[in-house]
Amino acid sequence: MRDNTSEQLSDAAGAVHPHDNHALMAVSPGPLGERHWRRVLEARGCRYTAQRGAVYGYLRSVESHPSAEEVYQAVRARVPRISLATVYKALEALEQAGLANKLTYGDGSARYDCREDAHYHLRDVETGAVEDLPTQFDSQLLAKLDPDLARRLEARGIEVTGYRLEVLGRRKPS
């Protein structure tokens, strides 16, 4: 789970909180947009580059959970000289700064998510598409599933720091 260092951005200074989806849905063109993205990224410990700003702006603008290749194709339309390697590096930096989550799967595939709130996912096992589940996150779900789980894990030297729930499914033919 992410921390809330975004709270350090002051409304009085005119900054927009990074978790405010309405304010960050699209990258604003021009110098004001760049200054805004620089402030958001640097507040989270991530050096700003135009490429990182474009990748982050794209991730914030979509509800889907795109792969790095899908991010590359979309961002390349706006930044024609960006390389796939640069997109991968930008995604890695955004993940390290806590601005993006990398959702990995056993087959080695990964998708990216910028939502800052805790939530669940649905993954289509045939297409690999991932979407958010429209249900409230329950921070006590593990205790409800197995009241003794945290104690047993702690006895093994494991501290539970969070959890992810992924529902698997496939679309029925119409």
Phi, psi and omega per residue, in radians:
M1 nan 2.677 -3.101
R2 -1.557 2.684 3.033
D3 -1.491 3.105 -3.098
N4 -1.896 0.774 3.108
T5 -1.134 -0.285 3.082
S6 -1.097 -0.363 3.127
E7 -1.124 -0.293 3.140
Q8 -1.194 -0.350 3.116
L9 -1.262 2.222 -3.004
S10 -1.632 2.243 3.044
D11 -1.097 -0.607 -3.131
A12 -1.091 -0.507 3.126
A13 -1.502 0.034 3.110
G14 1.512 0.122 -3.132
A15 -1.392 2.683 3.080
V16 -1.879 2.361 3.129
H17 -1.159 2.355 -3.111
P18 -1.042 -0.427 -3.124
H19 -1.551 0.081 3.117
D20 -1.456 1.655 -3.034
N21 -1.028 -0.650 -3.095
H22 -1.154 -0.647 -3.104
A23 -1.362 -0.401 -3.011
L24 -1.977 0.290 -3.048
M25 -1.151 -0.494 -3.138
A26 -2.445 2.629 3.100
V27 -1.330 2.202 3.098
S28 -1.337 2.359 3.085
P29 -1.286 2.842 3.039
G30 1.499 3.098 -3.034
P31 -1.100 -0.603 3.139
L32 -1.088 -0.735 3.108
G33 -1.090 -0.750 -3.138
E34 -1.142 -0.749 3.117
R35 -1.065 -0.710 3.139
H36 -1.082 -0.859 -3.117
W37 -1.128 -0.663 3.106
R38 -1.051 -0.806 -3.134
R39 -1.079 -0.785 -3.133
V40 -1.113 -0.888 -3.098
L41 -1.126 -0.779 -3.114
E42 -1.190 -0.556 3.079
A43 -1.103 -0.431 3.130
R44 -1.733 0.189 3.060
G45 1.441 0.360 -3.098
C46 -2.030 2.105 3.106
R47 -1.052 2.339 -3.126
Y48 -1.429 2.348 2.879
T49 -2.349 2.764 3.125
A50 -1.043 -0.648 3.138
Q51 -1.149 -0.766 3.103
R52 -1.108 -0.710 3.099
G53 -1.068 -0.715 3.141
A54 -1.191 -0.721 3.122
V55 -1.140 -0.823 -3.138
Y56 -1.106 -0.753 3.122
G57 -1.049 -0.708 3.105
Y58 -1.141 -0.821 -3.134
L59 -1.031 -0.672 3.134
R60 -1.237 -0.363 -3.052
S61 -1.566 -0.147 -3.078
V62 -2.037 2.611 3.055
E63 -1.613 -0.279 3.123
S64 -1.288 3.034 3.108
H65 -2.060 1.477 -3.001
P66 -1.295 2.703 2.991
S67 -1.376 2.933 3.105
A68 -1.048 -0.648 3.131
E69 -1.153 -0.675 3.099
E70 -1.179 -0.666 3.069
V71 -1.087 -0.796 3.138
Y72 -0.993 -0.845 -3.125
Q73 -1.070 -0.730 -3.112
A74 -1.232 -0.777 -3.093
V75 -1.236 -0.593 -3.140
R76 -1.063 -0.487 3.099
A77 -1.121 -0.515 3.140
R78 -1.729 -0.503 -3.119
V79 -2.220 1.400 -2.980
P80 -1.001 -0.477 -3.067
R81 -1.604 0.082 -3.138
I82 -1.266 2.496 3.134
S83 -1.792 2.819 3.080
L84 -1.077 -0.674 3.117
A85 -1.071 -0.691 3.118
T86 -1.148 -0.668 3.096
V87 -1.114 -0.783 3.106
Y88 -1.041 -0.760 3.137
K89 -1.151 -0.671 3.111
A90 -1.138 -0.753 3.119
L91 -1.094 -0.709 3.119
E92 -1.106 -0.773 3.129
A93 -1.123 -0.725 3.125
L94 -1.137 -0.653 3.084
E95 -1.140 -0.780 3.137
Q96 -1.099 -0.574 3.130
A97 -1.422 -0.073 3.136
G98 1.400 0.285 -3.132
L99 -1.655 -0.235 3.121
A100 -2.501 2.623 3.050
N101 -1.922 2.376 3.058
K102 -1.728 2.054 3.135
L103 -1.716 1.902 -3.072
T104 -1.846 2.710 -3.090
Y105 -2.308 2.828 -3.088
G106 -1.006 -0.445 -3.128
D107 -1.474 0.090 3.115
G108 1.569 -0.138 -3.139
S109 -1.324 2.742 3.116
A110 -2.490 2.558 3.060
R111 -2.294 2.808 -3.023
Y112 -2.138 2.534 -3.051
D113 -2.426 2.374 3.135
C114 -1.921 0.032 3.117
R115 -1.133 2.376 -3.102
E116 -1.659 -0.222 3.126
D117 -1.538 2.694 3.096
A118 -1.231 2.314 -3.115
H119 -2.766 2.944 -3.111
Y120 -1.835 2.849 -3.113
H121 -2.208 2.701 2.994
L122 -2.075 2.209 3.123
R123 -2.039 2.233 3.065
D124 -1.354 2.038 -3.047
V125 -1.246 -0.280 3.112
E126 -1.589 -0.749 -3.078
T127 -1.706 -0.338 -3.071
G128 1.451 -0.081 -3.140
A129 -1.081 2.476 -3.137
V130 -2.173 2.402 3.087
E131 -2.433 2.792 3.109
D132 -1.325 2.481 3.045
L133 -1.492 2.326 -3.121
P134 -1.454 1.140 3.097
T135 -2.493 2.661 -3.094
Q136 -1.227 2.398 3.078
F137 -1.242 2.409 3.130
D138 -2.059 1.868 -3.110
S139 -1.181 -0.222 -3.140
Q140 -1.811 0.186 -3.055
L141 -1.032 -0.735 -3.138
L142 -1.059 -0.751 3.121
A143 -1.141 -0.572 3.115
K144 -1.250 -0.641 3.127
L145 -1.231 -0.731 -3.115
D146 -2.658 1.688 -3.076
P147 -1.008 -0.350 -3.071
D148 -1.760 -0.053 -3.031
L149 -1.040 -0.871 -3.093
A150 -1.050 -0.713 3.127
R151 -1.121 -0.759 -3.141
R152 -1.132 -0.679 3.106
L153 -1.175 -0.739 3.110
E154 -1.064 -0.657 3.099
A155 -1.091 -0.439 3.091
R156 -1.595 0.073 3.125
G157 1.511 0.337 -3.105
I158 -1.954 2.168 3.063
E159 -1.718 2.140 3.105
V160 -1.300 2.143 -3.122
T161 -1.904 -0.131 -3.132
G162 2.853 -3.071 3.077
Y163 -2.738 2.818 3.054
R164 -2.194 2.469 3.062
L165 -2.094 2.235 3.123
E166 -2.210 2.170 3.061
V167 -1.664 2.318 3.139
L168 -1.781 2.514 3.117
G169 -2.952 3.134 3.045
R170 -2.530 2.642 3.130
R171 -1.275 2.358 3.086
K172 -1.339 2.504 3.106
P173 -1.072 2.484 -3.124
S174 -1.454 nan nan
